[in-house]
Amino acid sequence: MTVLGEAQPTIKFSIVTPTFNAEKYLAQTIASVIGQQGDFDIEYIIVDNESTDRTLGIVEEYLARMGRINSDRHAGHVSLSLVCKKDRGMYEGINRGFSIADGDLFAWINADDLYLPGAFEKVAQVFAAMPQVKWLKGITSYIDEQGRSLSAGKCYLYAQELIRRGLYGREAYFIQQDSVFWRAALWRNAGGLNETFRLAGDYELWMRFAEREALYTLNSPVSCFRKASGQLSENMANYREEQQRIERPCSLHDMCLRGFFKLVEPRLPDWLDSLVFRVFCPFTSLHLVDGNSGHVHVRKSFKYKV
């Protein structure tokens, strides 16, 4: 067991936000990144696809304030950079951003979502204390267009083999991208995002991550996903079509699990959910990191959500 807060080498986050005509919420997203406080550095890269609204002006306003923002920090340094270049889609822009990143931990957040105060401090503590953690997912909550809370997030746990086979994000719950962080080496080993996708690139990336490493879940709120009209995420039919392009093995065991998550799981109480899940996966490790007690520990959880 490792106590959170023990002295560790300074960690550097590299955060990428892809933008295109993102003026409506971008200032809130930027503030949620550069406002993170703790003994870590932040490299924030905004990659813009030739916006024609006020997006670039908003970024320039923050660039002009970075000196004052850093002078007001108690620890760590924040940098902000803007890359403007036409791209063929969001995933090309994200890859471009990470190609110039030099941090220890990577993540991307879209221009209408938010990180919660204190999120980076907790994430940095986990990665510093636990070298075995290569990627980590916190809790995602949901807000509306005005920033009002819609629902508190749940702490979901993920089986490495089931990620690899593509169960999560189809029949089972999603791995919400806005609350996922990973080591730079994992990104480089996996090869980054597949730019032939427009919507399901994160789903396919998680499958490649899971071929290499287990996903750990941090039992602590990290981010807010904003539900707003006109989002790409609303286009579930096209998202499902892209998922169909990804080959997945389909054994009888897989078919039973998919049926459980699709047809049975929504109707069961949590305690019975877990019992049924364990019937299908009796020896599957589910990695839970306690982010609230002041200690880092990992256990093989009996439950698959907390």
C-alpha positions, 0 to 999 in steps of 0.5 A, a space after each residue: 500500500 502506498 500513501 497518496 501525497 508522498 514525495 514523487 518526481 514531478 509528472 508532466 501532463 500533455 493534454 490535447 484538445 481538437 477544435 473546430 468552431 468551438 467558441 461556445 464552451 472552449 473557454 470553460 474547457 481551457 480553464 478546467 485544464 490550466 486551472 489544475 493545481 498541484 506539484 506537476 507540469 501541464 503542457 496543453 496543446 490546442 489543435 485547430 482545424 481552421 475555425 472561422 468563429 471566435 475559437 482562435 481569439 479565445 485561445 489567443 486571449 489565454 496565451 496572453 495571460 499565461 505569464 500571470 497564470 504561472 506567476 499565481 501558481 503555487 507549484 508546477 508550470 503550465 504551457 499553452 500552445 496552438 496548432 492551426 492546420 487543416 485536418 481530415 477529422 478530429 483524430 488526425 488533429 489529436 494525433 498531430 497534437 500528441 506528435 509534438 507532446 513531451 509529457 509523461 501522461 497523455 489525455 485528450 478532452 473535447 472542447 465542450 467537456 471539463 476536468 473537475 478541480 483536483 483531478 490532475 492531482 489525484 491522477 498524478 499521485 496514482 501514476 507516480 505511486 504505481 508504476 504498474 498502472 499504464 492507463 487509468 480511468 476516473 469517473 465521468 459525470 454529465 452536465 447540460 449545455 448550461 453546465 448544470 449537473 444531469 447525473 453523477 458518474 458511476 465507478 465502472 470496472 473493466 476486464 482487460 480481455 473484454 476490452 480487447 474483444 470489444 465488449 465495452 462500448 457496444 453491449 456493455 457500458 462505455 469507456 468514456 474518453 474524457 476521464 482516461 489518462 495513459 502513459 506516453 509510452 503506451 500511446 507510442 507502442 499502440 500507435 495512436 488513433 486510427 485516422 480512418 475512423 470519424 467517431 469510434 477511434 477511441 473504442 478501437 484505441 482502447 482495444 489496442 491498449 488492452 492488448 498490452 495493459 490492464 485498465 485501472 479504475 480510479 474511484 474519484 470524479 475526474 471529468 464532466 461530459 457535456 450533453 449538447 445538441 449537434 455533437 458527433 456523439 449523437 450520431 450513434 448509428 454511424 458510430 455503430 457502423 464504424 464499430 462493425 469494421 473492427 474484427 472481434 472474435 465471437 465465441 459462445 461465451 462472448 455471445 452470452 456476455 453480450 446478451 447479459 449486458 444488453 438484455 439482462 443487466 439493465 433490469 437487475 439490482 447491482 448486487 445481482 448484476 455482480 453475481 451474474 457477471 461472476 458466473 460468466 467471469 469467475 477469475 477475471 481481475 477488475 482493478 480498482 484504485 481507491 482515490 478517496 481514502 488517502 491511500 493507493 491500493 489495487 484489489 481484484 474486485 468482486 463487483 464490476 461497478 462500485 
